[in-house]
Amino acid sequence: VTARWVVDATGPVQLLKRKLGLERQVEHTINAAWFRLGGGLDLEQWGAHDEGWMGRMEAPGIRYRSTNHLMGQGYWVWLIPLASGPISIGIVADPRFHKFDEIKELDSALEWLARHEPQLGATVAERRDQVEDFRKVEDFAYGSERVFSPDRWAMTGVSGVFLDPFYSPGSDFIGYGNTMITQLIERDLAGEDIGDSVEALNGIFLFQFDRALGAIYTNNYQFWGNAEVMVAKVLFDHIMYWSILCLPFYNDKTGQLEFAGKVLPHVQRMGMTRLAFQQLLRDWHDLGEREWSNAIVSNSAFPGVWDRLTDLHKSFTDEELEARYEANAEIVEAVAVVIFHRAAAQLPGRPLPGDARINPAKISLHPEKWEKDGLFDEHGLTLEDALARAPGVERALLDESALSS
Ligand SMILES: Cc1cc2nc3c(=O)[nH]c(=O)nc-3n(C[C@H](O)[C@H](O)[C@H](O)COP(=O)(O)OP(=O)(O)OC[C@H]3O[C@@H](n4cnc5c(N)ncnc54)[C@H](O)[C@@H]3O)c2cc1C
């Protein structure tokens, strides 16, 4: 068979990558096991007698339609209702905390659930005859030395790279990859020389992959069960995701190099803050986990994050889009400074003055390095500035009144 282009979409088989010896190991290691439970599962039954909990939804009887995650140290469990009737239940675990042996067979996975998520474990044990199947996968984050080639081949989907199922980035990367590959093939078939563009898009795609893997997942599963840290992370990650990955995609700018160059300073600004922020989360977790009860946060009550989502339904001119990037960078920095103050308040001696002007790209929980790192900066944000830039942010973070005494 001959063809002008070959696009590999063989998924985990990774036909082309293996054939060409382009496999690239990544530092992140993750395992998963999952099964379907016939008849589905309505989580509401677990709290049907709790009026406060029931009152949080607009109406009873709709919770079962949502995907839910149960989180703990080193793992999360997905509960995904399927349109066909069953619910998909999956364990995703970092082997530093939960060995693959503990989840790789149905029996051991059910024992694991009984230990770590006893309410779910008991439900599944009672209905074991309704377990329809069982699947598993070991060490399934991986990279590739290259995904698009001037020799007219490309890899899309998980035949190329895979990060982690948390936040479902798999479909996103299929979207970016297919968009870029389509552009390249169309331009090649139109007779253009695409050599430089192939290299540039290959670099951008792999850069996005590496950045997402490093910032969001690698060496982070230790705080997956720390409610305070994780709520801050999910908020920040969503602002970043909607700001720099979804916004260009929805405006047909994915893979548009000229546009990417124009907004690069704003993207770099957000990227620098994210780098410092993700280390801050790890260090915050190391300060000790606090117990919370009966807490709820609402991201839709914080326009700083919600507007980033509703922006995706609007269309912008290039100038408006650039201005949006700048506004997004300001929100990202403000949120980082607010969360930094929360985390630093837990440092012994509370060394951070409330009126200090903070450089968001230099936040850390190492007071001994603050001066040297350039944390204090006359152009930086005070806490008051940050709260004014991100009004309502406290509604998207845990409220101290929910601290267990
Ligand atoms: C545990 C787990 C959970 C996940 N959760 C999510 C999630 O929630 N959201 C998300 O977006 N992504 C998730 N993913 C990733 C998800 O698998 C991918 O996003 C998506 O399925 C990848 O699509 P794909 O087409 O690249 O590969 P696949 O879905 O694997 O499809 C590849 C296809 O190629 C076929 N094939 C292979 N070799 C050949 C050949 N030689 N000739 C012809 N056909 C061939 C295979 O049979 C298969 O049908 C998850 C992955 C795992 C492992």
The ligand as an SDF file (V2000), in Angstrom:
LIG
                    3D

 53 58  0  0  0  0  0  0  0  0999 V2000
   -7.7330    4.1620   32.0540 C   0  0  0  0  0  0  0  0  0  0  0  0
   -7.9360    5.1900   31.0020 C   0  0  0  0  0  0  0  0  0  0  0  0
   -8.8990    6.1870   31.1710 C   0  0  0  0  0  0  0  0  0  0  0  0
   -9.0720    7.1620   30.2020 C   0  0  0  0  0  0  0  0  0  0  0  0
   -9.9960    8.1400   30.4050 N   0  0  0  0  0  0  0  0  0  0  0  0
  -10.1430    9.1090   29.4740 C   0  0  0  0  0  0  0  0  0  0  0  0
  -11.0860   10.1480   29.6470 C   0  0  0  0  0  0  0  0  0  0  0  0
  -11.8270   10.1670   30.6310 O   0  0  0  0  0  0  0  0  0  0  0  0
  -11.1550   11.1080   28.7050 N   0  0  0  0  0  0  0  0  0  0  0  0
  -10.3540   11.1120   27.6140 C   0  0  0  0  0  0  0  0  0  0  0  0
  -10.4490   12.0320   26.8140 O   0  0  0  0  0  0  0  0  0  0  0  0
   -9.4740   10.1410   27.4110 N   0  0  0  0  0  0  0  0  0  0  0  0
   -9.3420    9.1400   28.3090 C   0  0  0  0  0  0  0  0  0  0  0  0
   -8.4440    8.1480   28.1080 N   0  0  0  0  0  0  0  0  0  0  0  0
   -7.6560    8.1750   26.9450 C   0  0  0  0  0  0  0  0  0  0  0  0
   -8.4830    7.5720   25.8560 C   0  0  0  0  0  0  0  0  0  0  0  0
   -8.1960    6.2080   25.8170 O   0  0  0  0  0  0  0  0  0  0  0  0
   -8.1780    8.3200   24.6600 C   0  0  0  0  0  0  0  0  0  0  0  0
   -8.4790    9.6980   24.8060 O   0  0  0  0  0  0  0  0  0  0  0  0
   -8.9030    7.8050   23.4380 C   0  0  0  0  0  0  0  0  0  0  0  0
   -9.5100    6.5660   23.5490 O   0  0  0  0  0  0  0  0  0  0  0  0
   -7.7670    7.6630   22.4900 C   0  0  0  0  0  0  0  0  0  0  0  0
   -8.2920    7.4880   21.2540 O   0  0  0  0  0  0  0  0  0  0  0  0
   -7.3650    6.8920   20.1280 P   0  0  0  0  0  0  0  0  0  0  0  0
   -8.2230    6.9070   18.9070 O   0  0  0  0  0  0  0  0  0  0  0  0
   -6.0730    7.6090   20.1050 O   0  0  0  0  0  0  0  0  0  0  0  0
   -7.0270    5.4110   20.5940 O   0  0  0  0  0  0  0  0  0  0  0  0
   -8.0050    4.1880   20.8450 P   0  0  0  0  0  0  0  0  0  0  0  0
   -9.2880    4.6300   21.4130 O   0  0  0  0  0  0  0  0  0  0  0  0
   -7.2120    3.1810   21.6050 O   0  0  0  0  0  0  0  0  0  0  0  0
   -8.2980    3.6540   19.3820 O   0  0  0  0  0  0  0  0  0  0  0  0
   -7.2900    3.0330   18.6020 C   0  0  0  0  0  0  0  0  0  0  0  0
   -7.9940    2.1160   17.6190 C   0  0  0  0  0  0  0  0  0  0  0  0
   -7.0650    1.6380   16.6730 O   0  0  0  0  0  0  0  0  0  0  0  0
   -7.3180    0.2660   16.4520 C   0  0  0  0  0  0  0  0  0  0  0  0
   -6.0840   -0.3520   15.9320 N   0  0  0  0  0  0  0  0  0  0  0  0
   -4.9380   -0.5950   16.6040 C   0  0  0  0  0  0  0  0  0  0  0  0
   -4.0210   -1.1520   15.7890 N   0  0  0  0  0  0  0  0  0  0  0  0
   -4.5880   -1.2330   14.5700 C   0  0  0  0  0  0  0  0  0  0  0  0
   -4.1240   -1.7070   13.3020 C   0  0  0  0  0  0  0  0  0  0  0  0
   -2.9060   -2.1980   13.1340 N   0  0  0  0  0  0  0  0  0  0  0  0
   -4.9720   -1.6480   12.2750 N   0  0  0  0  0  0  0  0  0  0  0  0
   -6.2190   -1.1300   12.4400 C   0  0  0  0  0  0  0  0  0  0  0  0
   -6.7040   -0.6820   13.6030 N   0  0  0  0  0  0  0  0  0  0  0  0
   -5.8950   -0.7320   14.6670 C   0  0  0  0  0  0  0  0  0  0  0  0
   -7.7440   -0.2580   17.7950 C   0  0  0  0  0  0  0  0  0  0  0  0
   -8.4610   -1.4430   17.6730 O   0  0  0  0  0  0  0  0  0  0  0  0
   -8.5930    0.8940   18.2880 C   0  0  0  0  0  0  0  0  0  0  0  0
   -9.9420    0.7730   17.8700 O   0  0  0  0  0  0  0  0  0  0  0  0
   -8.2560    7.1540   29.0510 C   0  0  0  0  0  0  0  0  0  0  0  0
   -7.3110    6.1460   28.8790 C   0  0  0  0  0  0  0  0  0  0  0  0
   -7.1490    5.1650   29.8420 C   0  0  0  0  0  0  0  0  0  0  0  0
   -6.1160    4.0880   29.6240 C   0  0  0  0  0  0  0  0  0  0  0  0
  1  2  1  0
  2  3  1  0
  2 52  2  0
  3  4  2  0
  4  5  1  0
  4 50  1  0
  5  6  2  0
  6  7  1  0
  6 13  1  0
  7  8  2  0
  7  9  1  0
  9 10  1  0
 10 11  2  0
 10 12  1  0
 12 13  2  0
 13 14  1  0
 14 15  1  0
 14 50  1  0
 15 16  1  0
 16 17  1  0
 16 18  1  0
 18 19  1  0
 18 20  1  0
 20 21  1  0
 20 22  1  0
 22 23  1  0
 23 24  1  0
 24 25  2  0
 24 26  1  0
 24 27  1  0
 27 28  1  0
 28 29  2  0
 28 30  1  0
 28 31  1  0
 31 32  1  0
 32 33  1  0
 33 34  1  0
 33 48  1  0
 34 35  1  0
 35 36  1  0
 35 46  1  0
 36 37  1  0
 36 45  1  0
 37 38  2  0
 38 39  1  0
 39 40  1  0
 39 45  2  0
 40 41  1  0
 40 42  2  0
 42 43  1  0
 43 44  2  0
 44 45  1  0
 46 47  1  0
 46 48  1  0
 48 49  1  0
 50 51  2  0
 51 52  1  0
 52 53  1  0
M  END
$$$$
